[in-house]
Amino acid sequence: MHSISTEKAPAAIGPYSQGVVVNGLLFASGQIALSPETGELVGSTIEEQVMKNVGALLTAAGTDFDHVVKTTCFLEDIADFAKFNAVYAKSFGEKLPARSAVGIDKLPKGALIEVEVIASVED
């Protein structure tokens, strides 16, 4: 097992790793729309920054969106589901992973969406 860390995604805001690779799988911590440079929330709508942060973790682990096998998506307002789907679809294209999407009460720092992924990592 080894941890993934990159300055191209926001630093952890708690006692956890940005991601961990074990047995050929990346387990990436949930990403919200934080700027990697400032650690501050970007925008006030469903932003592509979340998927950019996910992409940075995938790259740091030596993988990409084509190798994501499962996502879990948390939306503060389930009414944003259609808008989120449009942003999400741009990242994945034709190769869609399995997914769970749930509406929740609150996310850290007032974020509207959080996305975590599990991806295969080529050895």
C-alpha positions in Angstrom: 0.0 0.0 0.0 1.2 3.5 -0.8 -0.3 7.0 -0.5 -0.8 9.3 -3.4 -0.1 13.0 -3.0 0.0 15.8 -5.6 0.0 19.6 -5.4 -2.3 19.6 -8.5 -5.2 18.6 -6.3 -6.2 20.3 -3.0 -4.3 19.2 0.1 -6.3 17.0 2.6 -8.3 19.2 5.0 -8.2 16.5 7.7 -6.2 13.4 8.8 -6.4 11.4 5.6 -4.5 10.8 2.3 -5.5 12.2 -1.0 -5.5 8.6 -2.2 -4.1 5.2 -1.5 -3.1 2.5 -4.0 -3.4 -1.1 -2.8 -3.5 -4.3 -4.9 -3.7 -2.4 -8.2 -6.5 -0.1 -7.2 -6.6 3.6 -6.4 -9.0 4.6 -3.6 -9.2 8.4 -4.0 -10.5 10.5 -1.2 -13.6 12.6 -2.1 -12.9 15.8 -4.0 -14.8 19.1 -3.7 -14.4 22.2 -5.7 -11.3 23.5 -3.9 -8.5 25.4 -5.7 -5.3 23.4 -5.3 -3.4 26.7 -5.1 -5.4 28.4 -2.4 -7.4 25.7 -0.7 -10.5 27.9 -1.1 -13.8 26.9 -2.7 -14.1 27.8 -6.4 -17.4 29.1 -7.6 -20.9 28.8 -6.2 -22.5 26.4 -8.8 -21.7 22.8 -9.9 -18.2 23.4 -11.1 -15.8 21.4 -13.3 -13.1 22.0 -10.6 -14.3 18.8 -8.8 -13.6 16.7 -11.8 -10.2 18.5 -12.5 -9.2 17.6 -8.9 -10.3 14.0 -9.4 -8.2 13.9 -12.7 -5.2 15.2 -10.9 -5.3 12.4 -8.4 -5.8 9.9 -11.2 -2.7 11.2 -13.0 -0.7 11.2 -9.8 -1.5 7.5 -9.4 -0.6 6.8 -13.0 -4.1 6.2 -14.2 -6.9 8.1 -15.8 -10.7 8.4 -16.2 -10.8 5.4 -18.5 -9.7 3.2 -15.6 -12.2 4.4 -13.0 -14.4 1.5 -12.1 -16.7 3.1 -9.4 -17.6 6.6 -8.3 -19.6 7.8 -5.3 -21.1 11.3 -5.8 -22.6 13.4 -3.0 -24.8 16.3 -3.9 -25.9 18.9 -1.3 -29.0 19.5 -3.5 -30.3 16.6 -5.5 -32.0 19.1 -7.7 -28.5 19.7 -9.2 -28.4 16.1 -10.4 -28.9 17.0 -14.1 -26.3 19.8 -14.1 -23.9 17.5 -12.3 -24.5 14.8 -14.9 -23.4 17.2 -17.7 -20.1 18.0 -15.9 -19.6 14.3 -15.0 -20.2 13.1 -18.6 -17.5 15.4 -20.0 -14.9 13.7 -17.9 -15.9 10.1 -18.7 -17.2 10.1 -22.2 -18.2 6.7 -23.4 -16.4 4.6 -20.7 -18.8 5.0 -17.8 -18.0 3.5 -14.4 -20.5 2.2 -11.9 -21.8 5.0 -9.8 -23.8 5.9 -6.7 -25.2 9.4 -6.3 -26.9 10.6 -3.2 -28.3 13.9 -1.9 -27.0 14.8 1.5 -27.4 17.6 4.1 -24.0 19.4 4.1 -20.5 19.1 2.6 -17.2 20.5 3.9 -16.5 24.2 3.3 -20.0 24.7 1.9 -19.3 22.7 -1.3 -22.2 21.6 -3.5 -20.7 18.3 -4.7 -18.1 15.7 -3.6 -16.8 12.9 -5.8 -14.7 9.9 -4.8 -13.4 7.3 -7.2 -11.9 3.8 -7.3 -9.7 3.2 -10.3 -7.5 0.4 -11.6 -3.8 1.3 -11.7 -1.6 -0.4 -14.2 1.6 -2.0 -12.7 
